[in-house]
Amino acid sequence: MRVTVENLLWVVAAIIAAAIVIGVLIAYAQSGSQRADFMVYDIQVYSDGTVYFTVKNMGTVPITQVTIDGTVASATGITALEGGQEA
């Protein structure tokens, strides 16, 4: 069998296409393995407008900030919740 330039180009193109497909699958698997889930519980509301609640990180992405829309609020606790932590 003769090795021609055309055959060599087809082999190179097939290897490049396979590398692209493998790269896309690896990137998809890595992004799919991360979960950004959280749970809010133990909500306590007082008559002076103070609200206490607990946030638990149920996923694998760290929670670095909690924002409450429409109000002026301050928070205390852990600044970055890793997976399974609560504050």
Distance bins in CASP14 RR format, pairs under 12 A and 6 or more apart:
PFRMAT RR
TARGET T0000
AUTHOR 0000-0000-0000
RMODE 2
METHOD distances of the structure
MODEL  1
1 7 0 0 0 0 1 0 0 0 0 0 0
2 8 0 0 0 0 0 1 0 0 0 0 0
3 9 0 0 0 0 0 1 0 0 0 0 0
3 10 0 0 0 0 0 1 0 0 0 0 0
3 11 0 0 0 0 1 0 0 0 0 0 0
4 10 0 0 0 0 1 0 0 0 0 0 0
4 11 0 0 0 0 0 1 0 0 0 0 0
5 11 0 0 0 0 0 1 0 0 0 0 0
5 12 0 0 0 0 0 1 0 0 0 0 0
6 12 0 0 0 0 0 1 0 0 0 0 0
6 13 0 0 0 0 0 1 0 0 0 0 0
7 13 0 0 0 0 0 1 0 0 0 0 0
7 14 0 0 0 0 0 1 0 0 0 0 0
8 14 0 0 0 0 0 1 0 0 0 0 0
8 15 0 0 0 0 0 1 0 0 0 0 0
9 15 0 0 0 0 0 1 0 0 0 0 0
9 16 0 0 0 0 0 1 0 0 0 0 0
10 16 0 0 0 0 0 1 0 0 0 0 0
10 17 0 0 0 0 0 1 0 0 0 0 0
11 17 0 0 0 0 0 1 0 0 0 0 0
11 18 0 0 0 0 0 1 0 0 0 0 0
12 18 0 0 0 0 0 1 0 0 0 0 0
12 19 0 0 0 0 0 1 0 0 0 0 0
13 19 0 0 0 0 0 1 0 0 0 0 0
13 20 0 0 0 0 0 1 0 0 0 0 0
14 20 0 0 0 0 0 1 0 0 0 0 0
14 21 0 0 0 0 0 1 0 0 0 0 0
15 21 0 0 0 0 0 1 0 0 0 0 0
15 22 0 0 0 0 0 1 0 0 0 0 0
16 22 0 0 0 0 0 1 0 0 0 0 0
16 23 0 0 0 0 0 1 0 0 0 0 0
17 23 0 0 0 0 0 1 0 0 0 0 0
17 24 0 0 0 0 0 1 0 0 0 0 0
18 24 0 0 0 0 0 1 0 0 0 0 0
18 25 0 0 0 0 0 1 0 0 0 0 0
19 25 0 0 0 0 0 1 0 0 0 0 0
19 26 0 0 0 0 0 1 0 0 0 0 0
20 26 0 0 0 0 0 1 0 0 0 0 0
20 27 0 0 0 0 0 1 0 0 0 0 0
21 27 0 0 0 0 0 1 0 0 0 0 0
21 28 0 0 0 0 0 1 0 0 0 0 0
22 28 0 0 0 0 0 1 0 0 0 0 0
22 29 0 0 0 0 0 1 0 0 0 0 0
23 29 0 0 0 0 1 0 0 0 0 0 0
23 30 0 0 0 0 0 1 0 0 0 0 0
24 30 0 0 0 0 0 1 0 0 0 0 0
24 31 0 0 0 0 0 1 0 0 0 0 0
25 31 0 0 0 0 0 1 0 0 0 0 0
25 32 0 0 0 0 0 1 0 0 0 0 0
26 32 0 0 0 0 0 1 0 0 0 0 0
26 33 0 0 0 0 0 1 0 0 0 0 0
27 33 0 0 0 0 0 1 0 0 0 0 0
27 34 0 0 0 0 0 1 0 0 0 0 0
28 34 0 0 0 0 0 1 0 0 0 0 0
30 60 0 0 0 0 0 1 0 0 0 0 0
31 60 0 0 0 0 0 1 0 0 0 0 0
31 61 0 0 0 0 0 1 0 0 0 0 0
32 59 0 0 0 0 0 1 0 0 0 0 0
32 60 0 0 0 0 1 0 0 0 0 0 0
32 61 0 0 0 0 0 1 0 0 0 0 0
33 59 0 0 0 0 0 1 0 0 0 0 0
33 60 1 0 0 1 0 0 0 0 0 0 0
33 61 0 0 0 0 0 1 0 0 0 0 0
34 59 1 0 0 1 0 0 0 0 0 0 0
34 60 1 0 1 0 0 0 0 0 0 0 0
34 61 1 0 1 0 0 0 0 0 0 0 0
34 62 0 0 0 0 0 1 0 0 0 0 0
34 83 0 0 0 0 0 1 0 0 0 0 0
35 57 0 0 0 0 1 0 0 0 0 0 0
35 58 1 0 0 1 0 0 0 0 0 0 0
35 59 1 0 1 0 0 0 0 0 0 0 0
35 60 1 0 1 0 0 0 0 0 0 0 0
35 61 1 0 0 1 0 0 0 0 0 0 0
35 62 0 0 0 0 0 1 0 0 0 0 0
35 63 0 0 0 0 0 1 0 0 0 0 0
35 83 0 0 0 0 1 0 0 0 0 0 0
35 84 0 0 0 0 0 1 0 0 0 0 0
36 57 0 0 0 0 1 0 0 0 0 0 0
36 58 0 0 0 0 1 0 0 0 0 0 0
36 59 1 0 0 1 0 0 0 0 0 0 0
36 60 1 0 0 1 0 0 0 0 0 0 0
36 61 1 0 1 0 0 0 0 0 0 0 0
36 62 0 0 0 0 1 0 0 0 0 0 0
36 63 0 0 0 0 1 0 0 0 0 0 0
36 64 0 0 0 0 0 1 0 0 0 0 0
36 81 0 0 0 0 0 1 0 0 0 0 0
36 83 0 0 0 0 0 1 0 0 0 0 0
37 55 0 0 0 0 0 1 0 0 0 0 0
37 56 0 0 0 0 1 0 0 0 0 0 0
37 57 1 0 0 1 0 0 0 0 0 0 0
37 58 1 0 1 0 0 0 0 0 0 0 0
37 59 1 0 1 0 0 0 0 0 0 0 0
37 60 0 0 0 0 1 0 0 0 0 0 0
37 61 0 0 0 0 1 0 0 0 0 0 0
37 63 0 0 0 0 0 1 0 0 0 0 0
37 81 0 0 0 0 0 1 0 0 0 0 0
37 83 0 0 0 0 1 0 0 0 0 0 0
37 84 0 0 0 0 0 1 0 0 0 0 0
38 53 0 0 0 0 0 1 0 0 0 0 0
38 54 0 0 0 0 0 1 0 0 0 0 0
38 55 1 0 1 0 0 0 0 0 0 0 0
38 56 1 0 0 1 0 0 0 0 0 0 0
38 57 1 0 1 0 0 0 0 0 0 0 0
38 58 1 0 1 0 0 0 0 0 0 0 0
38 59 1 0 0 1 0 0 0 0 0 0 0
38 60 0 0 0 0 0 1 0 0 0 0 0
38 61 0 0 0 0 1 0 0 0 0 0 0
38 62 0 0 0 0 0 1 0 0 0 0 0
38 63 1 0 0 1 0 0 0 0 0 0 0
38 64 0 0 0 0 0 1 0 0 0 0 0
38 65 0 0 0 0 0 1 0 0 0 0 0
38 66 0 0 0 0 1 0 0 0 0 0 0
38 81 1 0 0 1 0 0 0 0 0 0 0
38 82 0 0 0 0 0 1 0 0 0 0 0
38 83 0 0 0 0 1 0 0 0 0 0 0
38 84 0 0 0 0 1 0 0 0 0 0 0
38 85 0 0 0 0 0 1 0 0 0 0 0
38 86 0 0 0 0 1 0 0 0 0 0 0
38 87 0 0 0 0 0 1 0 0 0 0 0
39 53 0 0 0 0 0 1 0 0 0 0 0
39 54 0 0 0 0 1 0 0 0 0 0 0
39 55 1 0 0 1 0 0 0 0 0 0 0
39 56 1 0 1 0 0 0 0 0 0 0 0
39 57 0 0 0 0 1 0 0 0 0 0 0
39 58 1 0 1 0 0 0 0 0 0 0 0
39 59 0 0 0 0 1 0 0 0 0 0 0
39 63 0 0 0 0 0 1 0 0 0 0 0
39 81 0 0 0 0 0 1 0 0 0 0 0
39 83 0 0 0 0 0 1 0 0 0 0 0
39 84 0 0 0 0 1 0 0 0 0 0 0
39 85 0 0 0 0 0 1 0 0 0 0 0
39 86 0 0 0 0 1 0 0 0 0 0 0
40 51 0 0 0 0 0 1 0 0 0 0 0
40 52 0 0 0 0 0 1 0 0 0 0 0
40 53 1 0 1 0 0 0 0 0 0 0 0
40 54 1 0 0 1 0 0 0 0 0 0 0
40 55 1 0 1 0 0 0 0 0 0 0 0
40 56 1 0 0 1 0 0 0 0 0 0 0
40 57 0 0 0 0 0 1 0 0 0 0 0
40 58 0 0 0 0 0 1 0 0 0 0 0
40 63 0 0 0 0 0 1 0 0 0 0 0
40 66 0 0 0 0 1 0 0 0 0 0 0
40 68 0 0 0 0 0 1 0 0 0 0 0
40 81 0 0 0 0 0 1 0 0 0 0 0
40 86 0 0 0 0 0 1 0 0 0 0 0
40 87 0 0 0 0 0 1 0 0 0 0 0
41 52 0 0 0 0 0 1 0 0 0 0 0
41 53 1 0 0 1 0 0 0 0 0 0 0
41 54 1 0 1 0 0 0 0 0 0 0 0
41 55 0 0 0 0 1 0 0 0 0 0 0
41 56 1 0 0 1 0 0 0 0 0 0 0
41 58 0 0 0 0 0 1 0 0 0 0 0
41 86 0 0 0 0 1 0 0 0 0 0 0
42 51 0 0 0 0 0 1 0 0 0 0 0
42 52 1 0 0 1 0 0 0 0 0 0 0
42 53 1 0 0 1 0 0 0 0 0 0 0
42 54 1 0 1 0 0 0 0 0 0 0 0
42 55 0 0 0 0 1 0 0 0 0 0 0
42 56 0 0 0 0 1 0 0 0 0 0 0
42 86 0 0 0 0 1 0 0 0 0 0 0
42 87 0 0 0 0 0 1 0 0 0 0 0
43 50 0 0 0 0 0 1 0 0 0 0 0
43 51 1 0 0 1 0 0 0 0 0 0 0
43 52 1 0 0 1 0 0 0 0 0 0 0
43 53 1 0 1 0 0 0 0 0 0 0 0
43 54 0 0 0 0 1 0 0 0 0 0 0
43 55 0 0 0 0 0 1 0 0 0 0 0
44 50 0 0 0 0 1 0 0 0 0 0 0
44 51 1 0 0 1 0 0 0 0 0 0 0
44 52 1 0 1 0 0 0 0 0 0 0 0
44 53 1 0 0 1 0 0 0 0 0 0 0
44 54 0 0 0 0 1 0 0 0 0 0 0
45 51 1 0 1 0 0 0 0 0 0 0 0
45 52 0 0 0 0 1 0 0 0 0 0 0
45 53 0 0 0 0 1 0 0 0 0 0 0
46 52 0 0 0 0 1 0 0 0 0 0 0
46 53 0 0 0 0 0 1 0 0 0 0 0
49 71 0 0 0 0 1 0 0 0 0 0 0
49 72 0 0 0 0 0 1 0 0 0 0 0
49 73 0 0 0 0 0 1 0 0 0 0 0
50 71 0 0 0 0 0 1 0 0 0 0 0
50 73 0 0 0 0 0 1 0 0 0 0 0
50 74 0 0 0 0 0 1 0 0 0 0 0
51 66 0 0 0 0 0 1 0 0 0 0 0
51 68 0 0 0 0 1 0 0 0 0 0 0
51 71 0 0 0 0 1 0 0 0 0 0 0
51 73 0 0 0 0 1 0 0 0 0 0 0
51 74 0 0 0 0 0 1 0 0 0 0 0
51 75 0 0 0 0 0 1 0 0 0 0 0
52 73 0 0 0 0 0 1 0 0 0 0 0
52 75 0 0 0 0 0 1 0 0 0 0 0
52 76 0 0 0 0 0 1 0 0 0 0 0
52 77 0 0 0 0 0 1 0 0 0 0 0
52 87 0 0 0 0 0 1 0 0 0 0 0
53 66 0 0 0 0 1 0 0 0 0 0 0
53 68 0 0 0 0 1 0 0 0 0 0 0
53 73 0 0 0 0 0 1 0 0 0 0 0
53 75 0 0 0 0 1 0 0 0 0 0 0
53 77 0 0 0 0 0 1 0 0 0 0 0
53 86 0 0 0 0 0 1 0 0 0 0 0
53 87 0 0 0 0 0 1 0 0 0 0 0
54 66 0 0 0 0 0 1 0 0 0 0 0
54 75 0 0 0 0 0 1 0 0 0 0 0
54 77 0 0 0 0 0 1 0 0 0 0 0
54 78 0 0 0 0 0 1 0 0 0 0 0
54 81 0 0 0 0 0 1 0 0 0 0 0
54 85 0 0 0 0 0 1 0 0 0 0 0
54 86 1 0 1 0 0 0 0 0 0 0 0
54 87 1 0 0 1 0 0 0 0 0 0 0
55 63 1 0 0 1 0 0 0 0 0 0 0
55 64 0 0 0 0 0 1 0 0 0 0 0
55 65 0 0 0 0 0 1 0 0 0 0 0
55 66 1 0 0 1 0 0 0 0 0 0 0
55 67 0 0 0 0 0 1 0 0 0 0 0
55 68 0 0 0 0 0 1 0 0 0 0 0
55 75 0 0 0 0 1 0 0 0 0 0 0
55 76 0 0 0 0 0 1 0 0 0 0 0
55 77 0 0 0 0 1 0 0 0 0 0 0
55 78 0 0 0 0 1 0 0 0 0 0 0
55 80 0 0 0 0 0 1 0 0 0 0 0
55 81 1 0 0 1 0 0 0 0 0 0 0
55 83 0 0 0 0 0 1 0 0 0 0 0
55 84 0 0 0 0 0 1 0 0 0 0 0
55 85 0 0 0 0 1 0 0 0 0 0 0
55 86 1 0 0 1 0 0 0 0 0 0 0
55 87 1 0 0 1 0 0 0 0 0 0 0
56 63 0 0 0 0 1 0 0 0 0 0 0
56 66 0 0 0 0 0 1 0 0 0 0 0
56 78 0 0 0 0 0 1 0 0 0 0 0
56 81 1 0 0 1 0 0 0 0 0 0 0
56 82 0 0 0 0 0 1 0 0 0 0 0
56 83 0 0 0 0 1 0 0 0 0 0 0
56 84 1 0 0 1 0 0 0 0 0 0 0
56 85 1 0 0 1 0 0 0 0 0 0 0
56 86 1 1 0 0 0 0 0 0 0 0 0
56 87 0 0 0 0 1 0 0 0 0 0 0
57 63 1 0 1 0 0 0 0 0 0 0 0
57 64 0 0 0 0 0 1 0 0 0 0 0
57 66 0 0 0 0 0 1 0 0 0 0 0
57 78 0 0 0 0 1 0 0 0 0 0 0
57 80 0 0 0 0 1 0 0 0 0 0 0
57 81 1 0 1 0 0 0 0 0 0 0 0
57 82 1 0 0 1 0 0 0 0 0 0 0
57 83 1 0 1 0 0 0 0 0 0 0 0
57 84 1 0 1 0 0 0 0 0 0 0 0
57 85 1 0 1 0 0 0 0 0 0 0 0
57 86 1 0 0 1 0 0 0 0 0 0 0
57 87 0 0 0 0 1 0 0 0 0 0 0
58 81 0 0 0 0 1 0 0 0 0 0 0
58 82 0 0 0 0 0 1 0 0 0 0 0
58 83 1 0 0 1 0 0 0 0 0 0 0
58 84 1 0 0 1 0 0 0 0 0 0 0
58 85 0 0 0 0 0 1 0 0 0 0 0
58 86 0 0 0 0 1 0 0 0 0 0 0
59 81 0 0 0 0 1 0 0 0 0 0 0
59 82 0 0 0 0 1 0 0 0 0 0 0
59 83 1 0 1 0 0 0 0 0 0 0 0
59 84 1 0 0 1 0 0 0 0 0 0 0
59 85 0 0 0 0 0 1 0 0 0 0 0
59 86 0 0 0 0 0 1 0 0 0 0 0
60 81 0 0 0 0 0 1 0 0 0 0 0
60 82 0 0 0 0 1 0 0 0 0 0 0
60 83 1 0 1 0 0 0 0 0 0 0 0
60 84 0 0 0 0 1 0 0 0 0 0 0
60 85 0 0 0 0 0 1 0 0 0 0 0
61 80 0 0 0 0 0 1 0 0 0 0 0
61 81 0 0 0 0 1 0 0 0 0 0 0
61 82 0 0 0 0 1 0 0 0 0 0 0
61 83 0 0 0 0 1 0 0 0 0 0 0
61 84 0 0 0 0 0 1 0 0 0 0 0
62 78 0 0 0 0 0 1 0 0 0 0 0
62 79 0 0 0 0 1 0 0 0 0 0 0
62 80 1 0 1 0 0 0 0 0 0 0 0
62 81 1 0 0 1 0 0 0 0 0 0 0
62 82 1 0 1 0 0 0 0 0 0 0 0
62 83 1 0 0 1 0 0 0 0 0 0 0
62 84 0 0 0 0 0 1 0 0 0 0 0
62 85 0 0 0 0 1 0 0 0 0 0 0
63 75 0 0 0 0 0 1 0 0 0 0 0
63 77 0 0 0 0 0 1 0 0 0 0 0
63 78 0 0 0 0 1 0 0 0 0 0 0
63 79 0 0 0 0 1 0 0 0 0 0 0
63 80 1 0 0 1 0 0 0 0 0 0 0
63 81 1 0 1 0 0 0 0 0 0 0 0
63 82 0 0 0 0 1 0 0 0 0 0 0
63 83 0 0 0 0 1 0 0 0 0 0 0
63 84 0 0 0 0 0 1 0 0 0 0 0
63 85 0 0 0 0 1 0 0 0 0 0 0
63 86 0 0 0 0 0 1 0 0 0 0 0
63 87 0 0 0 0 1 0 0 0 0 0 0
64 75 0 0 0 0 0 1 0 0 0 0 0
64 78 0 0 0 0 0 1 0 0 0 0 0
64 79 1 0 0 1 0 0 0 0 0 0 0
64 80 1 0 1 0 0 0 0 0 0 0 0
64 81 0 0 0 0 1 0 0 0 0 0 0
64 82 0 0 0 0 0 1 0 0 0 0 0
64 87 0 0 0 0 0 1 0 0 0 0 0
65 73 0 0 0 0 0 1 0 0 0 0 0
65 75 0 0 0 0 1 0 0 0 0 0 0
65 77 0 0 0 0 0 1 0 0 0 0 0
65 78 0 0 0 0 0 1 0 0 0 0 0
65 79 0 0 0 0 1 0 0 0 0 0 0
65 80 0 0 0 0 1 0 0 0 0 0 0
65 81 0 0 0 0 0 1 0 0 0 0 0
66 73 0 0 0 0 1 0 0 0 0 0 0
66 74 0 0 0 0 0 1 0 0 0 0 0
66 75 1 0 1 0 0 0 0 0 0 0 0
66 76 0 0 0 0 0 1 0 0 0 0 0
66 77 0 0 0 0 1 0 0 0 0 0 0
66 78 0 0 0 0 0 1 0 0 0 0 0
66 79 0 0 0 0 0 1 0 0 0 0 0
66 80 0 0 0 0 0 1 0 0 0 0 0
66 81 0 0 0 0 1 0 0 0 0 0 0
66 87 0 0 0 0 1 0 0 0 0 0 0
67 73 0 0 0 0 1 0 0 0 0 0 0
67 74 0 0 0 0 0 1 0 0 0 0 0
67 75 0 0 0 0 1 0 0 0 0 0 0
68 74 0 0 0 0 0 1 0 0 0 0 0
68 75 0 0 0 0 1 0 0 0 0 0 0
75 81 0 0 0 0 0 1 0 0 0 0 0
75 87 0 0 0 0 1 0 0 0 0 0 0
76 87 0 0 0 0 1 0 0 0 0 0 0
77 85 0 0 0 0 0 1 0 0 0 0 0
77 86 0 0 0 0 1 0 0 0 0 0 0
77 87 1 0 1 0 0 0 0 0 0 0 0
78 84 0 0 0 0 0 1 0 0 0 0 0
78 85 1 0 0 1 0 0 0 0 0 0 0
78 86 0 0 0 0 1 0 0 0 0 0 0
78 87 1 0 1 0 0 0 0 0 0 0 0
79 85 0 0 0 0 0 1 0 0 0 0 0
79 87 0 0 0 0 1 0 0 0 0 0 0
80 87 0 0 0 0 1 0 0 0 0 0 0
81 87 1 0 0 1 0 0 0 0 0 0 0
END
